[in-house]
């Protein structure tokens, strides 16, 4: 059985009835949307989603930095005055 990673959960049919009320009740916390008692989706506030996307972007940039750090021997020295 899959773990529910939220303090609040709701069935899909309940979500359809009054999504605004559910968001208010959750007070900004994620809501697990269940289908046959298994998580089908998570409903998160826009601010939380945006923060998650920022974290993903930061992670991907860090991966790129590490990848490029391995190619340091191919770097070309440039003076800041030349830029």
N, C-alpha and C positions, 0 to 999 in steps of 0.2 A: 504494500500500500504506500502511496506517495505521501510525503509529509506536507502538511499545510503550513506555509511560512508566513502566516498573518494571524493577528489576534482576533480579527473579525472575518466571518465567512457568510456567504449568502448563496442561495441557489440561483440559477439562471432565471427561473420564473419569478423569483422575488425581485431580482435586479430589474427585470422588465417593468414591474408594477410601479416602482417609485425610486429611481436611481438617486435623485437629489436628496431624498430623506436618508438613504443609506450613507451617502457621503457625509451628511451632517452628523449622523450617529457615530461614524467612525472617527470624527474629529481630526482628519488629516492622516490617519493611519491607513496602511494598505488593507484592502479587502480581498479575500480569496473568493473567487467565483467558482462554485462547485457545480459539476455536472455528474449526476449519479454518485454523489459524495466523494468525488475526486476533483482536485484542482484543475480547472480548465483554463483559468486566466487569473491575473491579479489586477485589481483596479487601484491605481496609486494617484495621489494628487499630482497636478501638473508640476509643481515645484520639486517634488521628489523625483519625478521622471527626468526633469531637466538636470537635476543634480547628478543622477545616475548617468545620463548621457555625457555630462562633463567629465565624470570619472572615467568612463570608457574612452573618451577622447584623450585624456591625460595618460591613461595606460597605453594606448596605441602609440602615442608620441614617445613615451618612455621606451617602448619596445624598439621603435625606429632609432632612437638615440643609441641604445645598446647595440643594435645591428650595425650602425654606422661606426660606432666606437671600435668595432672589430676591424674596420677598414682603415684605421688610422695611418697605417704605413703608406697608403695611397694618397694621403692628403697633400695638398699644395699649400706652401707657406705664402701668405698674403699680408702685406702691411695694411693697417687701417687707413693710412694716408693714401694708399692706392685706391681705396674704395671711394 
